Amino acid sequence: MSKTNPRLNSLIADLIVPGKVLGSGALRKDVTVAAVDFSGSAETKIEAVGEAVQLEEALENNPDGSDVRVIR
């Protein structure tokens, strides 16, 4: 994901997962998910309605961690 994406400047992640996101279930809301890793099916499902971001990139772009929810 490009660091020039304007959405990253205002909202880097709606959700942060400090682990691997798996592809079970469905996602119906436009959401940005930052995680350590994504399964192939999880990334496909997220990208269909939102954005999947590597956790390192989320931390670089939002070092204060503002406007995020951590899910474990």
PDB file of N, H, CA, C and O in Angstrom:
ATOM      1  N   MET A   1       0.855  -1.173   0.000  1.00  0.00           N
ATOM      2  CA  MET A   1       0.000   0.000   0.000  1.00  0.00           C
ATOM      3  C   MET A   1       0.898   1.232   0.000  1.00  0.00           C
ATOM      4  O   MET A   1       1.869   1.304   0.753  1.00  0.00           O
ATOM      5  N   SER A   2       0.581   2.158  -0.813  1.00  0.00           N
ATOM      6  H   SER A   2      -0.208   2.100  -1.425  1.00  0.00           H
ATOM      7  CA  SER A   2       1.406   3.346  -0.977  1.00  0.00           C
ATOM      8  C   SER A   2       1.319   4.267   0.228  1.00  0.00           C
ATOM      9  O   SER A   2       0.239   4.468   0.784  1.00  0.00           O
ATOM     10  N   LYS A   3       2.445   4.823   0.629  1.00  0.00           N
ATOM     11  H   LYS A   3       3.322   4.660   0.177  1.00  0.00           H
ATOM     12  CA  LYS A   3       2.442   5.788   1.725  1.00  0.00           C
ATOM     13  C   LYS A   3       1.838   7.117   1.287  1.00  0.00           C
ATOM     14  O   LYS A   3       1.568   7.980   2.123  1.00  0.00           O
ATOM     15  N   THR A   4       1.626   7.289  -0.010  1.00  0.00           N
ATOM     16  H   THR A   4       1.845   6.588  -0.689  1.00  0.00           H
ATOM     17  CA  THR A   4       1.026   8.523  -0.500  1.00  0.00           C
ATOM     18  C   THR A   4      -0.491   8.444  -0.530  1.00  0.00           C
ATOM     19  O   THR A   4      -1.153   9.421  -0.881  1.00  0.00           O
ATOM     20  N   ASN A   5      -1.046   7.312  -0.170  1.00  0.00           N
ATOM     21  H   ASN A   5      -0.508   6.518   0.116  1.00  0.00           H
ATOM     22  CA  ASN A   5      -2.494   7.157  -0.125  1.00  0.00           C
ATOM     23  C   ASN A   5      -3.070   8.179   0.848  1.00  0.00           C
ATOM     24  O   ASN A   5      -2.713   8.153   2.026  1.00  0.00           O
ATOM     25  N   PRO A   6      -3.953   9.085   0.399  1.00  0.00           N
ATOM     26  CA  PRO A   6      -4.464  10.135   1.279  1.00  0.00           C
ATOM     27  C   PRO A   6      -5.227   9.595   2.477  1.00  0.00           C
ATOM     28  O   PRO A   6      -5.283  10.252   3.516  1.00  0.00           O
ATOM     29  N   ARG A   7      -5.809   8.425   2.355  1.00  0.00           N
ATOM     30  H   ARG A   7      -5.764   7.891   1.510  1.00  0.00           H
ATOM     31  CA  ARG A   7      -6.545   7.851   3.479  1.00  0.00           C
ATOM     32  C   ARG A   7      -5.614   7.518   4.642  1.00  0.00           C
ATOM     33  O   ARG A   7      -6.026   7.570   5.801  1.00  0.00           O
ATOM     34  N   LEU A   8      -4.372   7.180   4.341  1.00  0.00           N
ATOM     35  H   LEU A   8      -4.037   7.137   3.400  1.00  0.00           H
ATOM     36  CA  LEU A   8      -3.424   6.850   5.405  1.00  0.00           C
ATOM     37  C   LEU A   8      -3.097   8.059   6.264  1.00  0.00           C
ATOM     38  O   LEU A   8      -2.762   7.905   7.438  1.00  0.00           O
ATOM     39  N   ASN A   9      -3.187   9.239   5.714  1.00  0.00           N
ATOM     40  H   ASN A   9      -3.460   9.364   4.760  1.00  0.00           H
ATOM     41  CA  ASN A   9      -2.869  10.433   6.482  1.00  0.00           C
ATOM     42  C   ASN A   9      -3.902  10.723   7.553  1.00  0.00           C
ATOM     43  O   ASN A   9      -3.556  11.236   8.617  1.00  0.00           O
ATOM     44  N   SER A  10      -5.159  10.408   7.296  1.00  0.00           N
ATOM     45  H   SER A  10      -5.440   9.991   6.432  1.00  0.00           H
ATOM     46  CA  SER A  10      -6.205  10.729   8.269  1.00  0.00           C
ATOM     47  C   SER A  10      -6.608   9.541   9.115  1.00  0.00           C
ATOM     48  O   SER A  10      -7.034   9.722  10.255  1.00  0.00           O
ATOM     49  N   LEU A  11      -6.486   8.324   8.590  1.00  0.00           N
ATOM     50  H   LEU A  11      -6.140   8.177   7.664  1.00  0.00           H
ATOM     51  CA  LEU A  11      -6.926   7.156   9.338  1.00  0.00           C
ATOM     52  C   LEU A  11      -6.104   5.961   8.888  1.00  0.00           C
ATOM     53  O   LEU A  11      -6.409   5.346   7.866  1.00  0.00           O
ATOM     54  N   ILE A  12      -5.064   5.629   9.643  1.00  0.00           N
ATOM     55  H   ILE A  12      -4.817   6.128  10.473  1.00  0.00           H
ATOM     56  CA  ILE A  12      -4.198   4.539   9.204  1.00  0.00           C
ATOM     57  C   ILE A  12      -4.864   3.203   9.386  1.00  0.00           C
ATOM     58  O   ILE A  12      -4.698   2.322   8.542  1.00  0.00           O
ATOM     59  N   ALA A  13      -5.611   3.013  10.453  1.00  0.00           N
ATOM     60  H   ALA A  13      -5.746   3.729  11.138  1.00  0.00           H
ATOM     61  CA  ALA A  13      -6.229   1.704  10.661  1.00  0.00           C
ATOM     62  C   ALA A  13      -7.440   1.838  11.558  1.00  0.00           C
ATOM     63  O   ALA A  13      -7.396   2.505  12.592  1.00  0.00           O
ATOM     64  N   ASP A  14      -8.508   1.203  11.154  1.00  0.00           N
ATOM     65  H   ASP A  14      -8.543   0.661  10.314  1.00  0.00           H
ATOM     66  CA  ASP A  14      -9.650   1.104  12.042  1.00  0.00           C
ATOM     67  C   ASP A  14      -9.389   0.006  13.063  1.00  0.00           C
ATOM     68  O   ASP A  14      -9.791   0.122  14.221  1.00  0.00           O
ATOM     69  N   LEU A  15      -8.725  -1.046  12.641  1.00  0.00           N
ATOM     70  H   LEU A  15      -8.399  -1.140  11.700  1.00  0.00           H
ATOM     71  CA  LEU A  15      -8.466  -2.192  13.500  1.00  0.00           C
ATOM     72  C   LEU A  15      -7.002  -2.580  13.429  1.00  0.00           C
ATOM     73  O   LEU A  15      -6.400  -2.579  12.355  1.00  0.00           O
ATOM     74  N   ILE A  16      -6.432  -2.912  14.580  1.00  0.00           N
ATOM     75  H   ILE A  16      -6.921  -2.912  15.452  1.00  0.00           H
ATOM     76  CA  ILE A  16      -5.075  -3.453  14.623  1.00  0.00           C
ATOM     77  C   ILE A  16      -5.150  -4.833  15.250  1.00  0.00           C
ATOM     78  O   ILE A  16      -5.726  -5.014  16.322  1.00  0.00           O
ATOM     79  N   VAL A  17      -4.563  -5.797  14.568  1.00  0.00           N
ATOM     80  H   VAL A  17      -4.095  -5.649  13.696  1.00  0.00           H
ATOM     81  CA  VAL A  17      -4.526  -7.169  15.064  1.00  0.00           C
ATOM     82  C   VAL A  17      -3.057  -7.530  15.288  1.00  0.00           C
ATOM     83  O   VAL A  17      -2.291  -7.608  14.327  1.00  0.00           O
ATOM     84  N   PRO A  18      -2.650  -7.753  16.552  1.00  0.00           N
ATOM     85  CA  PRO A  18      -1.242  -8.065  16.823  1.00  0.00           C
ATOM     86  C   PRO A  18      -0.930  -9.534  16.558  1.00  0.00           C
ATOM     87  O   PRO A  18      -0.344 -10.211  17.403  1.00  0.00           O
ATOM     88  N   GLY A  19      -1.318 -10.016  15.400  1.00  0.00           N
ATOM     89  H   GLY A  19      -1.794  -9.466  14.714  1.00  0.00           H
ATOM     90  CA  GLY A  19      -1.105 -11.406  15.016  1.00  0.00           C
ATOM     91  C   GLY A  19      -1.520 -11.593  13.577  1.00  0.00           C
ATOM     92  O   GLY A  19      -1.525 -10.642  12.795  1.00  0.00           O
ATOM     93  N   LYS A  20      -1.871 -12.824  13.224  1.00  0.00           N
ATOM     94  H   LYS A  20      -1.866 -13.597  13.859  1.00  0.00           H
ATOM     95  CA  LYS A  20      -2.269 -13.155  11.860  1.00  0.00           C
ATOM     96  C   LYS A  20      -3.788 -13.140  11.741  1.00  0.00           C
ATOM     97  O   LYS A  20      -4.489 -13.699  12.584  1.00  0.00           O
ATOM     98  N   VAL A  21      -4.289 -12.500  10.691  1.00  0.00           N
ATOM     99  H   VAL A  21      -3.719 -12.046  10.005  1.00  0.00           H
ATOM    100  CA  VAL A  21      -5.722 -12.463  10.409  1.00  0.00           C
ATOM    101  C   VAL A  21      -6.041 -13.628   9.471  1.00  0.00           C
ATOM    102  O   VAL A  21      -5.420 -13.793   8.421  1.00  0.00           O
ATOM    103  N   LEU A  22      -7.030 -14.431   9.880  1.00  0.00           N
ATOM    104  H   LEU A  22      -7.535 -14.297  10.733  1.00  0.00           H
ATOM    105  CA  LEU A  22      -7.455 -15.570   9.064  1.00  0.00           C
ATOM    106  C   LEU A  22      -8.724 -15.219   8.309  1.00  0.00           C
ATOM    107  O   LEU A  22      -9.398 -14.246   8.647  1.00  0.00           O
ATOM    108  N   GLY A  23      -9.054 -15.997   7.295  1.00  0.00           N
ATOM    109  H   GLY A  23      -8.506 -16.788   7.020  1.00  0.00           H
ATOM    110  CA  GLY A  23     -10.129 -15.647   6.386  1.00  0.00           C
ATOM    111  C   GLY A  23     -11.504 -16.191   6.709  1.00  0.00           C
ATOM    112  O   GLY A  23     -12.379 -16.164   5.844  1.00  0.00           O
ATOM    113  N   SER A  24     -11.734 -16.682   7.916  1.00  0.00           N
ATOM    114  H   SER A  24     -11.023 -16.704   8.618  1.00  0.00           H
ATOM    115  CA  SER A  24     -13.074 -17.169   8.233  1.00  0.00           C
ATOM    116  C   SER A  24     -14.005 -15.985   8.470  1.00  0.00           C
ATOM    117  O   SER A  24     -13.574 -14.944   8.965  1.00  0.00           O
ATOM    118  N   GLY A  25     -15.263 -16.140   8.123  1.00  0.00           N
ATOM    119  H   GLY A  25     -15.613 -16.986   7.721  1.00  0.00           H
ATOM    120  CA  GLY A  25     -16.226 -15.060   8.318  1.00  0.00           C
ATOM    121  C   GLY A  25     -16.279 -14.136   7.120  1.00  0.00           C
ATOM    122  O   GLY A  25     -15.607 -14.342   6.110  1.00  0.00           O
ATOM    123  N   ALA A  26     -17.104 -13.106   7.268  1.00  0.00           N
ATOM    124  H   ALA A  26     -17.650 -12.938   8.089  1.00  0.00           H
ATOM    125  CA  ALA A  26     -17.306 -12.143   6.194  1.00  0.00           C
ATOM    126  C   ALA A  26     -17.144 -10.735   6.735  1.00  0.00           C
ATOM    127  O   ALA A  26     -17.440 -10.466   7.899  1.00  0.00           O
ATOM    128  N   LEU A  27     -16.679  -9.852   5.890  1.00  0.00           N
ATOM    129  H   LEU A  27     -16.439 -10.070   4.944  1.00  0.00           H
ATOM    130  CA  LEU A  27     -16.510  -8.450   6.233  1.00  0.00           C
ATOM    131  C   LEU A  27     -17.413  -7.642   5.329  1.00  0.00           C
ATOM    132  O   LEU A  27     -17.318  -7.736   4.105  1.00  0.00           O
ATOM    133  N   ARG A  28     -18.284  -6.854   5.915  1.00  0.00           N
ATOM    134  H   ARG A  28     -18.361  -6.777   6.909  1.00  0.00           H
ATOM    135  CA  ARG A  28     -19.259  -6.093   5.122  1.00  0.00           C
ATOM    136  C   ARG A  28     -19.045  -4.592   5.174  1.00  0.00           C
ATOM    137  O   ARG A  28     -19.696  -3.851   4.438  1.00  0.00           O
ATOM    138  N   LYS A  29     -18.146  -4.132   6.029  1.00  0.00           N
ATOM    139  H   LYS A  29     -17.618  -4.734   6.627  1.00  0.00           H
ATOM    140  CA  LYS A  29     -17.919  -2.705   6.217  1.00  0.00           C
ATOM    141  C   LYS A  29     -16.561  -2.316   5.653  1.00  0.00           C
ATOM    142  O   LYS A  29     -15.596  -3.074   5.746  1.00  0.00           O
ATOM    143  N   ASP A  30     -16.500  -1.133   5.072  1.00  0.00           N
ATOM    144  H   ASP A  30     -17.285  -0.517   4.997  1.00  0.00           H
ATOM    145  CA  ASP A  30     -15.231  -0.585   4.607  1.00  0.00           C
ATOM    146  C   ASP A  30     -14.371  -0.303   5.832  1.00  0.00           C
ATOM    147  O   ASP A  30     -14.667   0.601   6.614  1.00  0.00           O
ATOM    148  N   VAL A  31     -13.317  -1.072   5.991  1.00  0.00           N
ATOM    149  H   VAL A  31     -13.076  -1.806   5.356  1.00  0.00           H
ATOM    150  CA  VAL A  31     -12.467  -0.959   7.163  1.00  0.00           C
ATOM    151  C   VAL A  31     -11.021  -1.182   6.735  1.00  0.00           C
ATOM    152  O   VAL A  31     -10.749  -1.923   5.791  1.00  0.00           O
ATOM    153  N   THR A  32     -10.110  -0.542   7.431  1.00  0.00           N
ATOM    154  H   THR A  32     -10.331   0.060   8.199  1.00  0.00           H
ATOM    155  CA  THR A  32      -8.693  -0.781   7.233  1.00  0.00           C
ATOM    156  C   THR A  32      -8.223  -1.661   8.376  1.00  0.00           C
ATOM    157  O   THR A  32      -8.473  -1.358   9.543  1.00  0.00           O
ATOM    158  N   VAL A  33      -7.544  -2.747   8.045  1.00  0.00           N
ATOM    159  H   VAL A  33      -7.340  -2.993   7.097  1.00  0.00           H
ATOM    160  CA  VAL A  33      -7.054  -3.683   9.046  1.00  0.00           C
ATOM    161  C   VAL A  33      -5.539  -3.722   8.961  1.00  0.00           C
ATOM    162  O   VAL A  33      -4.978  -3.980   7.895  1.00  0.00           O
ATOM    163  N   ALA A  34      -4.872  -3.464  10.086  1.00  0.00           N
ATOM    164  H   ALA A  34      -5.327  -3.255  10.951  1.00  0.00           H
ATOM    165  CA  ALA A  34      -3.421  -3.577  10.165  1.00  0.00           C
ATOM    166  C   ALA A  34      -3.107  -4.811  10.993  1.00  0.00           C
ATOM    167  O   ALA A  34      -3.672  -4.998  12.070  1.00  0.00           O
ATOM    168  N   ALA A  35      -2.208  -5.657  10.496  1.00  0.00           N
ATOM    169  H   ALA A  35      -1.749  -5.506   9.620  1.00  0.00           H
ATOM    170  CA  ALA A  35      -1.874  -6.891  11.194  1.00  0.00           C
ATOM    171  C   ALA A  35      -0.449  -7.316  10.876  1.00  0.00           C
ATOM    172  O   ALA A  35       0.173  -6.823   9.935  1.00  0.00           O
ATOM    173  N   VAL A  36       0.052  -8.246  11.687  1.00  0.00           N
ATOM    174  H   VAL A  36      -0.454  -8.647  12.451  1.00  0.00           H
ATOM    175  CA  VAL A  36       1.373  -8.805  11.460  1.00  0.00           C
ATOM    176  C   VAL A  36       1.390  -9.595  10.149  1.00  0.00           C
ATOM    177  O   VAL A  36       2.355  -9.528   9.387  1.00  0.00           O
ATOM    178  N   ASP A  37       0.314 -10.341   9.894  1.00  0.00           N
ATOM    179  H   ASP A  37      -0.470 -10.396  10.512  1.00  0.00           H
ATOM    180  CA  ASP A  37       0.234 -11.143   8.681  1.00  0.00           C
ATOM    181  C   ASP A  37      -1.230 -11.426   8.363  1.00  0.00           C
ATOM    182  O   ASP A  37      -2.095 -11.314   9.232  1.00  0.00           O
ATOM    183  N   PHE A  38      -1.499 -11.789   7.131  1.00  0.00           N
ATOM    184  H   PHE A  38      -0.797 -11.880   6.425  1.00  0.00           H
ATOM    185  CA  PHE A  38      -2.846 -12.120   6.658  1.00  0.00           C
ATOM    186  C   PHE A  38      -2.785 -13.427   5.886  1.00  0.00           C
ATOM    187  O   PHE A  38      -1.842 -13.664   5.131  1.00  0.00           O
ATOM    188  N   SER A  39      -3.788 -14.277   6.074  1.00  0.00           N
ATOM    189  H   SER A  39      -4.554 -14.086   6.687  1.00  0.00           H
ATOM    190  CA  SER A  39      -3.892 -15.437   5.187  1.00  0.00           C
ATOM    191  C   SER A  39      -4.314 -14.904   3.822  1.00  0.00           C
ATOM    192  O   SER A  39      -4.796 -13.777   3.713  1.00  0.00           O
ATOM    193  N   GLY A  40      -4.136 -15.705   2.796  1.00  0.00           N
ATOM    194  H   GLY A  40      -3.745 -16.621   2.885  1.00  0.00           H
ATOM    195  CA  GLY A  40      -4.513 -15.269   1.450  1.00  0.00           C
ATOM    196  C   GLY A  40      -5.985 -14.932   1.354  1.00  0.00           C
ATOM    197  O   GLY A  40      -6.359 -13.923   0.756  1.00  0.00           O
ATOM    198  N   SER A  41      -6.832 -15.782   1.948  1.00  0.00           N
ATOM    199  H   SER A  41      -6.528 -16.601   2.435  1.00  0.00           H
ATOM    200  CA  SER A  41      -8.273 -15.529   1.873  1.00  0.00           C
ATOM    201  C   SER A  41      -8.678 -14.312   2.698  1.00  0.00           C
ATOM    202  O   SER A  41      -9.594 -13.586   2.312  1.00  0.00           O
ATOM    203  N   ALA A  42      -8.012 -14.077   3.821  1.00  0.00           N
ATOM    204  H   ALA A  42      -7.267 -14.667   4.134  1.00  0.00           H
ATOM    205  CA  ALA A  42      -8.330 -12.898   4.630  1.00  0.00           C
ATOM    206  C   ALA A  42      -7.986 -11.618   3.877  1.00  0.00           C
ATOM    207  O   ALA A  42      -8.773 -10.672   3.857  1.00  0.00           O
ATOM    208  N   GLU A  43      -6.829 -11.593   3.269  1.00  0.00           N
ATOM    209  H   GLU A  43      -6.190 -12.362   3.285  1.00  0.00           H
ATOM    210  CA  GLU A  43      -6.420 -10.402   2.520  1.00  0.00           C
ATOM    211  C   GLU A  43      -7.372 -10.129   1.358  1.00  0.00           C
ATOM    212  O   GLU A  43      -7.719  -8.979   1.091  1.00  0.00           O
ATOM    213  N   THR A  44      -7.793 -11.186   0.671  1.00  0.00           N
ATOM    214  H   THR A  44      -7.512 -12.121   0.888  1.00  0.00           H
ATOM    215  CA  THR A  44      -8.735 -11.044  -0.437  1.00  0.00           C
ATOM    216  C   THR A  44     -10.062 -10.468   0.039  1.00  0.00           C
ATOM    217  O   THR A  44     -10.605  -9.555  -0.583  1.00  0.00           O
ATOM    218  N   LYS A  45     -10.587 -11.002   1.148  1.00  0.00           N
ATOM    219  H   LYS A  45     -10.146 -11.744   1.653  1.00  0.00           H
ATOM    220  CA  LYS A  45     -11.865 -10.528   1.681  1.00  0.00           C
ATOM    221  C   LYS A  45     -11.777  -9.090   2.168  1.00  0.00           C
ATOM    222  O   LYS A  45     -12.695  -8.304   1.935  1.00  0.00           O
ATOM    223  N   ILE A  46     -10.693  -8.736   2.838  1.00  0.00           N
ATOM    224  H   ILE A  46      -9.947  -9.374   3.027  1.00  0.00           H
ATOM    225  CA  ILE A  46     -10.529  -7.365   3.336  1.00  0.00           C
ATOM    226  C   ILE A  46     -10.399  -6.391   2.178  1.00  0.00           C
ATOM    227  O   ILE A  46     -11.052  -5.348   2.163  1.00  0.00           O
ATOM    228  N   GLU A  47      -9.556  -6.728   1.207  1.00  0.00           N
ATOM    229  H   GLU A  47      -9.025  -7.576   1.219  1.00  0.00           H
ATOM    230  CA  GLU A  47      -9.328  -5.842   0.068  1.00  0.00           C
ATOM    231  C   GLU A  47     -10.582  -5.657  -0.782  1.00  0.00           C
ATOM    232  O   GLU A  47     -10.697  -4.665  -1.502  1.00  0.00           O
ATOM    233  N   ALA A  48     -11.522  -6.598  -0.709  1.00  0.00           N
ATOM    234  H   ALA A  48     -11.429  -7.404  -0.124  1.00  0.00           H
ATOM    235  CA  ALA A  48     -12.767  -6.474  -1.473  1.00  0.00           C
ATOM    236  C   ALA A  48     -13.631  -5.318  -0.965  1.00  0.00           C
ATOM    237  O   ALA A  48     -14.403  -4.741  -1.730  1.00  0.00           O
ATOM    238  N   VAL A  49     -13.506  -4.981   0.314  1.00  0.00           N
ATOM    239  H   VAL A  49     -12.879  -5.450   0.935  1.00  0.00           H
ATOM    240  CA  VAL A  49     -14.339  -3.911   0.888  1.00  0.00           C
ATOM    241  C   VAL A  49     -13.531  -2.838   1.617  1.00  0.00           C
ATOM    242  O   VAL A  49     -14.076  -1.790   1.964  1.00  0.00           O
ATOM    243  N   GLY A  50     -12.258  -3.079   1.852  1.00  0.00           N
ATOM    244  H   GLY A  50     -11.815  -3.930   1.570  1.00  0.00           H
ATOM    245  CA  GLY A  50     -11.442  -2.121   2.612  1.00  0.00           C
ATOM    246  C   GLY A  50      -9.987  -2.236   2.235  1.00  0.00           C
ATOM    247  O   GLY A  50      -9.650  -2.414   1.065  1.00  0.00           O
ATOM    248  N   GLU A  51      -9.108  -2.131   3.245  1.00  0.00           N
ATOM    249  H   GLU A  51      -9.382  -1.986   4.196  1.00  0.00           H
ATOM    250  CA  GLU A  51      -7.668  -2.190   3.005  1.00  0.00           C
ATOM    251  C   GLU A  51      -6.997  -3.068   4.044  1.00  0.00           C
ATOM    252  O   GLU A  51      -7.363  -3.046   5.219  1.00  0.00           O
ATOM    253  N   ALA A  52      -6.009  -3.842   3.606  1.00  0.00           N
ATOM    254  H   ALA A  52      -5.711  -3.860   2.652  1.00  0.00           H
ATOM    255  CA  ALA A  52      -5.171  -4.641   4.487  1.00  0.00           C
ATOM    256  C   ALA A  52      -3.781  -4.007   4.508  1.00  0.00           C
ATOM    257  O   ALA A  52      -3.176  -3.795   3.457  1.00  0.00           O
ATOM    258  N   VAL A  53      -3.277  -3.705   5.704  1.00  0.00           N
ATOM    259  H   VAL A  53      -3.769  -3.877   6.558  1.00  0.00           H
ATOM    260  CA  VAL A  53      -2.002  -3.006   5.867  1.00  0.00           C
ATOM    261  C   VAL A  53      -1.122  -3.813   6.807  1.00  0.00           C
ATOM    262  O   VAL A  53      -1.596  -4.321   7.823  1.00  0.00           O
ATOM    263  N   GLN A  54       0.150  -3.934   6.475  1.00  0.00           N
ATOM    264  H   GLN A  54       0.535  -3.522   5.650  1.00  0.00           H
ATOM    265  CA  GLN A  54       1.087  -4.583   7.386  1.00  0.00           C
ATOM    266  C   GLN A  54       1.266  -3.714   8.638  1.00  0.00           C
ATOM    267  O   GLN A  54       1.285  -2.486   8.547  1.00  0.00           O
ATOM    268  N   LEU A  55       1.394  -4.349   9.788  1.00  0.00           N
ATOM    269  H   LEU A  55       1.379  -5.346   9.862  1.00  0.00           H
ATOM    270  CA  LEU A  55       1.484  -3.633  11.058  1.00  0.00           C
ATOM    271  C   LEU A  55       2.649  -2.648  11.083  1.00  0.00           C
ATOM    272  O   LEU A  55       2.515  -1.550  11.624  1.00  0.00           O
ATOM    273  N   GLU A  56       3.780  -3.022  10.509  1.00  0.00           N
ATOM    274  H   GLU A  56       3.889  -3.914  10.069  1.00  0.00           H
ATOM    275  CA  GLU A  56       4.942  -2.130  10.494  1.00  0.00           C
ATOM    276  C   GLU A  56       4.622  -0.821   9.774  1.00  0.00           C
ATOM    277  O   GLU A  56       5.031   0.253  10.214  1.00  0.00           O
ATOM    278  N   GLU A  57       3.894  -0.918   8.674  1.00  0.00           N
ATOM    279  H   GLU A  57       3.562  -1.791   8.316  1.00  0.00           H
ATOM    280  CA  GLU A  57       3.524   0.278   7.913  1.00  0.00           C
ATOM    281  C   GLU A  57       2.563   1.150   8.720  1.00  0.00           C
ATOM    282  O   GLU A  57       2.670   2.376   8.708  1.00  0.00           O
ATOM    283  N   ALA A  58       1.632   0.516   9.415  1.00  0.00           N
ATOM    284  H   ALA A  58       1.545  -0.480   9.424  1.00  0.00           H
ATOM    285  CA  ALA A  58       0.689   1.262  10.248  1.00  0.00           C
ATOM    286  C   ALA A  58       1.425   2.019  11.340  1.00  0.00           C
ATOM    287  O   ALA A  58       1.095   3.170  11.624  1.00  0.00           O
ATOM    288  N   LEU A  59       2.413   1.391  11.954  1.00  0.00           N
ATOM    289  H   LEU A  59       2.681   0.455  11.723  1.00  0.00           H
ATOM    290  CA  LEU A  59       3.184   2.047  13.015  1.00  0.00           C
ATOM    291  C   LEU A  59       4.015   3.204  12.484  1.00  0.00           C
ATOM    292  O   LEU A  59       4.151   4.228  13.154  1.00  0.00           O
ATOM    293  N   GLU A  60       4.569   3.053  11.294  1.00  0.00           N
ATOM    294  H   GLU A  60       4.458   2.221  10.750  1.00  0.00           H
ATOM    295  CA  GLU A  60       5.350   4.130  10.692  1.00  0.00           C
ATOM    296  C   GLU A  60       4.479   5.346  10.388  1.00  0.00           C
ATOM    297  O   GLU A  60       4.901   6.486  10.585  1.00  0.00           O
ATOM    298  N   ASN A  61       3.274   5.099   9.911  1.00  0.00           N
ATOM    299  H   ASN A  61       2.931   4.173   9.751  1.00  0.00           H
ATOM    300  CA  ASN A  61       2.398   6.181   9.488  1.00  0.00           C
ATOM    301  C   ASN A  61       1.568   6.779  10.621  1.00  0.00           C
ATOM    302  O   ASN A  61       1.055   7.890  10.489  1.00  0.00           O
ATOM    303  N   ASN A  62       1.432   6.066  11.718  1.00  0.00           N
ATOM    304  H   ASN A  62       1.849   5.164  11.825  1.00  0.00           H
ATOM    305  CA  ASN A  62       0.641   6.547  12.851  1.00  0.00           C
ATOM    306  C   ASN A  62       1.335   6.152  14.149  1.00  0.00           C
ATOM    307  O   ASN A  62       0.821   5.313  14.889  1.00  0.00           O
ATOM    308  N   PRO A  63       2.505   6.748  14.440  1.00  0.00           N
ATOM    309  CA  PRO A  63       3.276   6.329  15.619  1.00  0.00           C
ATOM    310  C   PRO A  63       2.558   6.590  16.945  1.00  0.00           C
ATOM    311  O   PRO A  63       2.875   5.941  17.943  1.00  0.00           O
ATOM    312  N   ASP A  64       1.606   7.517  16.983  1.00  0.00           N
ATOM    313  H   ASP A  64       1.349   8.044  16.172  1.00  0.00           H
ATOM    314  CA  ASP A  64       0.857   7.781  18.213  1.00  0.00           C
ATOM    315  C   ASP A  64      -0.250   6.771  18.422  1.00  0.00           C
ATOM    316  O   ASP A  64      -0.775   6.661  19.530  1.00  0.00           O
ATOM    317  N   GLY A  65      -0.619   6.035  17.398  1.00  0.00           N
ATOM    318  H   GLY A  65      -0.192   6.124  16.498  1.00  0.00           H
ATOM    319  CA  GLY A  65      -1.687   5.040  17.520  1.00  0.00           C
ATOM    320  C   GLY A  65      -3.055   5.654  17.722  1.00  0.00           C
ATOM    321  O   GLY A  65      -3.917   5.052  18.363  1.00  0.00           O
ATOM    322  N   SER A  66      -3.264   6.837  17.187  1.00  0.00           N
ATOM    323  H   SER A  66      -2.564   7.326  16.666  1.00  0.00           H
ATOM    324  CA  SER A  66      -4.557   7.508  17.377  1.00  0.00           C
ATOM    325  C   SER A  66      -5.616   6.945  16.444  1.00  0.00           C
ATOM    326  O   SER A  66      -5.318   6.516  15.329  1.00  0.00           O
ATOM    327  N   ASP A  67      -6.863   6.951  16.919  1.00  0.00           N
ATOM    328  H   ASP A  67      -7.105   7.299  17.824  1.00  0.00           H
ATOM    329  CA  ASP A  67      -8.026   6.519  16.133  1.00  0.00           C
ATOM    330  C   ASP A  67      -7.959   5.070  15.663  1.00  0.00           C
ATOM    331  O   ASP A  67      -8.324   4.760  14.530  1.00  0.00           O
ATOM    332  N   VAL A  68      -7.488   4.182  16.548  1.00  0.00           N
ATOM    333  H   VAL A  68      -7.191   4.434  17.469  1.00  0.00           H
ATOM    334  CA  VAL A  68      -7.429   2.759  16.207  1.00  0.00           C
ATOM    335  C   VAL A  68      -8.049   1.928  17.334  1.00  0.00           C
ATOM    336  O   VAL A  68      -8.132   2.371  18.480  1.00  0.00           O
ATOM    337  N   ARG A  69      -8.471   0.744  16.992  1.00  0.00           N
ATOM    338  H   ARG A  69      -8.404   0.383  16.061  1.00  0.00           H
ATOM    339  CA  ARG A  69      -8.943  -0.239  17.965  1.00  0.00           C
ATOM    340  C   ARG A  69      -8.077  -1.484  17.830  1.00  0.00           C
ATOM    341  O   ARG A  69      -7.847  -1.973  16.723  1.00  0.00           O
ATOM    342  N   VAL A  70      -7.599  -1.994  18.961  1.00  0.00           N
ATOM    343  H   VAL A  70      -7.786  -1.597  19.860  1.00  0.00           H
ATOM    344  CA  VAL A  70      -6.778  -3.205  18.956  1.00  0.00           C
ATOM    345  C   VAL A  70      -7.690  -4.391  19.253  1.00  0.00           C
ATOM    346  O   VAL A  70      -8.456  -4.378  20.217  1.00  0.00           O
ATOM    347  N   ILE A  71      -7.593  -5.415  18.407  1.00  0.00           N
ATOM    348  H   ILE A  71      -6.971  -5.425  17.624  1.00  0.00           H
ATOM    349  CA  ILE A  71      -8.385  -6.623  18.575  1.00  0.00           C
ATOM    350  C   ILE A  71      -7.427  -7.779  18.798  1.00  0.00           C
ATOM    351  O   ILE A  71      -6.477  -7.963  18.036  1.00  0.00           O
ATOM    352  N   ARG A  72      -7.676  -8.553  19.836  1.00  0.00           N
ATOM    353  H   ARG A  72      -8.447  -8.403  20.455  1.00  0.00           H
ATOM    354  CA  ARG A  72      -6.778  -9.698  20.075  1.00  0.00           C
ATOM    355  C   ARG A  72      -7.518 -10.992  19.971  1.00  0.00           C
ATOM    356  O   ARG A  72      -6.926 -12.057  20.141  1.00  0.00           O
TER     357      ARG A  72
END
